[in-house]
Amino acid sequence: MRRAILPQAARTALPPLGNSFISLVKDTALAATIQVPELFRQAQLITARTFEIFTMYLAAALIYWILATALSHLQNKLEARVNRHDLET
């Protein structure tokens, strides 16, 4: 099973799982509705103290973008590693 079924299952399941994980990271701002402190909420709190709205929201957006880009790159590397033994037809 470890050498036959799991590699085939991983090849099929990896892209949707990676996309779901990236979406989960981007959707963490929704967690603020249930009082979970996260990046966007911290930006709101700092904005309330400093009144630098554009700067803080731009910084939060850049951090989210960097995280999503890094996770996407990591997902692509993982997919390439899993698919390296595919036979070309």
N, C-alpha and C positions, 0 to 999 in steps of 0.2 A: 504494500500500500504506500509506503513512504517513497518508493522510487518510481512508482507508476501513476497512481491516482493523484497524490498531492501535487506533483509538478503540473499536471494537466489542470487541476482545479485552481491552482495558484495563477496559472497563465490566464485563465478565464476571469477569475474573481479580482485580480489585482487592480485593473484600471477603475472599475466602479468603486472599490473600497478606497482607493487613493483620492478619487474625486469627492467622495463623501467626507473624507477626513479634511480635505481642504475647505469644503463648504462648511463643515463644522467649525473650523477655526475662524472663518469669515463671519459666521453667524453668532459668534460669542457675544456680540453686542446685545442680542436678544436676552442674554442671561441677566442683564441689568434690570429687567422688569421684575425679577424675583430676588433682587438685592444681592447678587453675586458681584463683588467688585472685579472689574476687568478693565481692559485698556481704555475703551471709550468712556466708561464711567469716570475713570481717573482723569481723563482729558476734560470732562465736564467739570469736575471738582476744581481742577487747576484753573480752568477758564473762569469759574465763578470768583476765584481769588484774584487773578491777575488781569482779567478783562482782555486777554489776548486770544480772541476767539479763533481767528483764521490760523494763527500759528499753531495752536494746540490741535485743532482738527486736522490740519495738514500733517502734523507730526503723527497723529494717530493713523491717518490714512496711509502714510508712508510705511509705518510699522506693519500694518495689515498687509500692504502690498509686498513688502519684503518677505514676510512670513509665507504668504501664498506663493510667491515666486520660488522661494527656497523649498517649500513642500512639493511644488510641482516638479522642480528639478530632481529632488530626491525620488519622487514617484517614477519619473522617467528612467533614472538610473536603475531603480529596482526592477522595473518592467524589462529593461534591456538585459539585466542579469538573469531574470527568470526565463526570458525568451531566447537566450543565447544558444541553446541547444536545439532550437526548432529546425526541423528539416525544411529546406527550401524546395518548393515544388514548382 
